[in-house]
Amino acid sequence: MKRIFLFLLTNIAVLAVISIILSILGVSANPNDMASLLIYSAVVGFTGSIISLLMSKTIAKRSVGAEVITQPHNETEAWLLQTVENQARQWNLKTPEVAIYHSPEPNAFATGASKNNSLVAVSTGLLDSMTRDEVEAVLAHEMAHVGNGDMVTLTLIQGVVNTFVVFLARVVSGIVARSGNGETSQGTYFLVSMVLQIVFGFLANFIVMWFSRQREYRADAGAARLVGAPKMIAALQRLKGNASDLPKEMTAMGIASEARDSLMSTHPTLDNRIARLKQL
């Protein structure tokens, strides 16, 4: 109940601020003005996603305590930097920031606002439990995410989905709250709108999660092209039995997979990913 209350309170605050700004600009959320409502919905839908993207590196570093390697202190750090630099060169990209974070679980992730402003981070558990070939494959997987522009694409998809969630919730709410004489009950409109945004948002997540699973397959294939399928398969085999150690909001960034298939899974199962790689 506390999380639901905070969620509603946050949404109300965000919507209030955005509504005030848009009202000053002459854009309203009136369900009778479809063009204006669509613009309003797009602003609401994309604002959070874009802010999250722009702050993704900072948030990721703080969430896991990642330490960016600016000057290698040992041979392992030097090798990590050199490997990522070589892979970035193959993608014709600027070398991402490379970081290590302390965790016993083997995992890695990539994030950033653009292809040339990104971060690749690996856990100490991954470095301790994998061979150099396997770590190289994991780095290639993360570089494929960067090279494919997955962070930006996922943000755009989330923004589009959010836009239609807000738009449809407002349109339906306007119909429900309209009385026989054509007047709209603002209380009913607001309440129904908030409920529908939660319901439609939940359903829309199926689309976002489907894309998230597809991008994992693409990143695996990109890594296979970079370092060879056997190395990528070996790395995925090594990850079996290890759960993701990343904060919930960062789960989709990590390489660790779900234990079983689900419509709400951010990743396919390791067995499915390995089977797909064997087909290459």
Legacy VTK file of the C-alpha trace (Angstrom):
# vtk DataFile Version 3.0
C-alpha trace
ASCII
DATASET POLYDATA
POINTS 280 float
0.000 0.000 0.000
2.852 2.363 0.817
4.426 1.826 -2.630
1.076 2.341 -4.357
0.523 5.555 -2.384
4.005 6.859 -3.236
3.502 5.897 -6.889
0.219 7.832 -7.049
1.693 10.785 -5.167
4.688 10.940 -7.529
2.446 10.731 -10.580
0.196 13.470 -9.237
3.188 15.732 -8.569
4.739 15.103 -12.008
1.432 15.583 -13.788
0.750 18.774 -11.831
4.106 20.317 -12.751
3.851 19.274 -16.406
0.223 20.438 -16.598
1.155 23.870 -15.284
4.023 24.220 -17.767
1.906 23.034 -20.699
-0.997 25.266 -19.675
1.354 28.253 -19.816
2.331 27.111 -23.313
-1.315 26.739 -24.298
-1.392 22.921 -24.376
-4.168 21.246 -22.372
-5.180 17.696 -21.433
-8.755 18.282 -22.557
-10.072 14.952 -23.915
-12.273 16.910 -26.348
-9.202 18.405 -28.043
-7.422 15.345 -29.447
-4.468 17.198 -30.983
-3.710 19.063 -27.763
-4.223 15.894 -25.696
-1.799 13.950 -27.903
0.889 16.617 -27.464
0.277 16.613 -23.718
0.490 12.796 -23.614
3.744 12.786 -25.598
5.363 15.295 -23.239
4.249 13.290 -20.203
5.179 9.985 -21.852
8.676 10.945 -22.965
9.786 13.214 -20.107
10.510 10.476 -17.568
12.134 8.157 -20.121
14.438 10.837 -21.505
15.466 12.060 -18.046
16.228 8.455 -17.028
18.337 7.988 -20.165
20.320 11.187 -19.608
20.986 10.257 -15.984
21.495 6.524 -16.619
25.280 6.463 -16.198
25.244 8.494 -12.998
22.380 6.468 -11.514
24.010 3.150 -12.481
27.364 4.073 -10.934
25.770 5.154 -7.682
23.378 2.193 -7.522
26.116 -0.444 -7.600
29.081 1.624 -6.433
30.882 1.184 -9.754
34.436 2.520 -9.897
35.456 3.832 -13.315
38.946 2.810 -14.402
40.770 5.993 -15.310
44.269 4.710 -14.607
44.715 0.898 -14.423
46.063 -0.254 -11.058
46.754 -3.812 -12.141
47.052 -6.095 -15.141
43.358 -7.087 -15.052
42.173 -3.488 -15.242
44.611 -2.775 -18.063
43.325 -5.822 -19.955
39.696 -4.732 -19.452
40.405 -1.272 -20.824
42.338 -2.634 -23.789
39.662 -5.202 -24.633
36.802 -2.691 -24.541
38.877 -0.213 -26.557
39.546 -2.839 -29.243
35.870 -3.822 -29.403
34.745 -0.193 -29.568
37.136 0.330 -32.461
35.487 -2.556 -34.313
32.140 -0.802 -33.851
33.705 2.538 -34.925
32.691 4.027 -31.586
34.312 6.109 -28.904
35.574 3.866 -26.096
32.971 3.739 -23.280
33.850 4.327 -19.668
34.900 1.000 -18.151
34.048 0.264 -14.521
34.217 -2.491 -11.933
31.756 -2.912 -9.082
32.043 -5.175 -6.062
29.614 -8.100 -6.036
30.104 -11.859 -5.670
27.539 -12.515 -8.426
28.876 -12.653 -12.011
27.180 -9.884 -13.962
27.836 -6.970 -16.298
25.846 -4.143 -17.818
26.019 -1.297 -20.308
24.179 1.999 -20.225
24.498 5.584 -21.410
22.719 8.387 -23.210
24.221 7.577 -26.627
26.560 5.217 -28.466
29.498 7.546 -27.846
28.582 8.403 -24.270
28.253 5.037 -22.599
29.438 2.912 -19.700
30.380 -0.773 -19.545
30.686 -2.253 -16.062
31.545 -5.733 -14.801
31.302 -7.254 -11.326
34.242 -8.618 -9.379
32.328 -11.898 -9.233
32.372 -12.105 -13.014
36.103 -11.435 -13.181
36.784 -14.042 -10.489
34.607 -16.812 -11.926
35.179 -16.539 -15.684
38.106 -17.169 -17.989
39.516 -14.303 -20.070
37.758 -15.668 -23.173
34.423 -15.700 -21.336
34.892 -12.191 -19.958
35.818 -11.021 -23.446
32.535 -12.471 -24.725
30.560 -10.727 -21.983
32.252 -7.416 -22.842
31.434 -8.027 -26.518
27.786 -8.595 -25.545
27.678 -5.285 -23.696
29.451 -3.504 -26.558
26.812 -4.921 -28.911
24.152 -3.253 -26.754
26.069 0.013 -27.115
26.691 -0.445 -30.834
23.062 -1.356 -31.522
21.909 1.759 -29.666
19.695 -0.355 -27.425
19.521 2.170 -24.573
18.186 4.922 -26.841
15.826 2.574 -28.698
14.384 1.220 -25.465
13.861 4.792 -24.245
12.004 5.708 -27.444
9.822 2.605 -27.233
9.061 3.303 -23.586
8.232 6.902 -24.459
5.866 5.922 -27.275
4.183 3.327 -25.075
3.822 5.835 -22.226
2.341 8.374 -24.643
-0.431 6.041 -25.740
-1.047 4.898 -22.166
-1.661 8.498 -21.070
-3.606 9.368 -24.234
-5.965 6.371 -24.134
-6.462 6.667 -20.358
-7.520 10.304 -20.783
-9.800 9.606 -23.749
-11.595 6.727 -22.007
-11.797 8.719 -18.765
-13.404 11.613 -20.622
-16.086 9.281 -21.973
-16.732 7.638 -18.598
-16.856 10.943 -16.665
-19.191 12.676 -19.131
-22.774 12.902 -17.937
-25.901 12.834 -20.045
-26.021 16.609 -20.325
-22.466 16.748 -21.659
-20.770 17.962 -18.486
-17.633 16.219 -17.201
-17.127 15.305 -13.555
-13.532 16.321 -12.839
-13.268 14.042 -9.793
-14.441 10.992 -11.740
-12.253 11.953 -14.688
-9.113 12.221 -12.544
-9.779 9.007 -10.582
-10.617 6.893 -13.645
-7.629 8.352 -15.499
-5.192 7.363 -12.752
-6.623 3.822 -12.521
-6.518 3.344 -16.295
-2.949 4.607 -16.484
-1.926 1.899 -14.027
-3.888 -0.801 -15.911
-2.792 0.290 -19.389
0.778 0.780 -18.153
0.863 -2.793 -16.870
-0.423 -4.144 -20.188
1.999 -1.964 -22.160
4.908 -3.499 -20.266
4.378 -6.691 -22.274
5.502 -4.773 -25.382
8.542 -3.256 -23.672
9.611 -6.592 -22.170
9.245 -8.334 -25.547
11.634 -5.820 -27.087
14.010 -6.218 -24.142
14.200 -9.975 -24.770
14.802 -9.464 -28.498
17.666 -7.060 -27.857
19.382 -9.722 -25.709
19.306 -12.129 -28.631
20.733 -9.396 -30.874
23.479 -8.564 -28.381
24.421 -12.256 -28.111
24.604 -12.456 -31.907
26.688 -9.265 -32.020
29.116 -10.715 -29.491
29.328 -13.955 -31.490
30.298 -11.967 -34.588
32.927 -10.098 -32.601
34.580 -12.935 -30.647
32.962 -16.128 -31.922
29.863 -18.058 -30.846
31.779 -20.671 -28.771
33.104 -17.981 -26.400
29.642 -16.450 -25.979
28.069 -19.856 -25.364
30.737 -20.673 -22.777
30.083 -17.367 -20.996
26.328 -18.002 -20.876
26.911 -21.547 -19.609
29.025 -20.089 -16.802
26.155 -17.790 -15.786
23.775 -20.681 -15.106
22.566 -20.832 -11.530
23.467 -17.200 -10.823
20.706 -14.703 -10.145
20.996 -11.032 -11.051
22.497 -8.941 -8.251
21.527 -5.616 -9.803
18.884 -3.321 -8.307
15.422 -4.018 -9.710
15.392 -0.874 -11.841
18.663 -1.995 -13.479
17.826 -5.665 -14.084
17.184 -5.104 -17.781
20.735 -3.728 -18.184
22.526 -6.824 -16.861
23.643 -9.891 -18.778
22.238 -12.385 -16.248
19.073 -14.104 -17.503
15.700 -15.080 -16.097
15.264 -18.545 -14.588
12.205 -19.198 -16.761
10.347 -17.636 -19.652
7.675 -15.079 -18.862
5.875 -12.324 -20.748
7.247 -9.925 -18.124
10.855 -11.172 -18.365
13.523 -8.693 -19.432
15.750 -11.549 -20.681
15.168 -14.907 -22.392
16.355 -17.944 -20.449
20.004 -18.897 -20.800
19.013 -22.168 -22.485
17.048 -20.262 -25.143
19.920 -17.851 -25.688
22.404 -20.686 -26.034
20.117 -22.525 -28.431
19.798 -19.389 -30.576
23.590 -18.998 -30.678
24.042 -22.613 -31.743
21.871 -21.858 -34.786
24.252 -19.141 -35.996
LINES 1 281
280 0 1 2 3 4 5 6 7 8 9 10 11 12 13 14 15 16 17 18 19 20 21 22 23 24 25 26 27 28 29 30 31 32 33 34 35 36 37 38 39 40 41 42 43 44 45 46 47 48 49 50 51 52 53 54 55 56 57 58 59 60 61 62 63 64 65 66 67 68 69 70 71 72 73 74 75 76 77 78 79 80 81 82 83 84 85 86 87 88 89 90 91 92 93 94 95 96 97 98 99 100 101 102 103 104 105 106 107 108 109 110 111 112 113 114 115 116 117 118 119 120 121 122 123 124 125 126 127 128 129 130 131 132 133 134 135 136 137 138 139 140 141 142 143 144 145 146 147 148 149 150 151 152 153 154 155 156 157 158 159 160 161 162 163 164 165 166 167 168 169 170 171 172 173 174 175 176 177 178 179 180 181 182 183 184 185 186 187 188 189 190 191 192 193 194 195 196 197 198 199 200 201 202 203 204 205 206 207 208 209 210 211 212 213 214 215 216 217 218 219 220 221 222 223 224 225 226 227 228 229 230 231 232 233 234 235 236 237 238 239 240 241 242 243 244 245 246 247 248 249 250 251 252 253 254 255 256 257 258 259 260 261 262 263 264 265 266 267 268 269 270 271 272 273 274 275 276 277 278 279
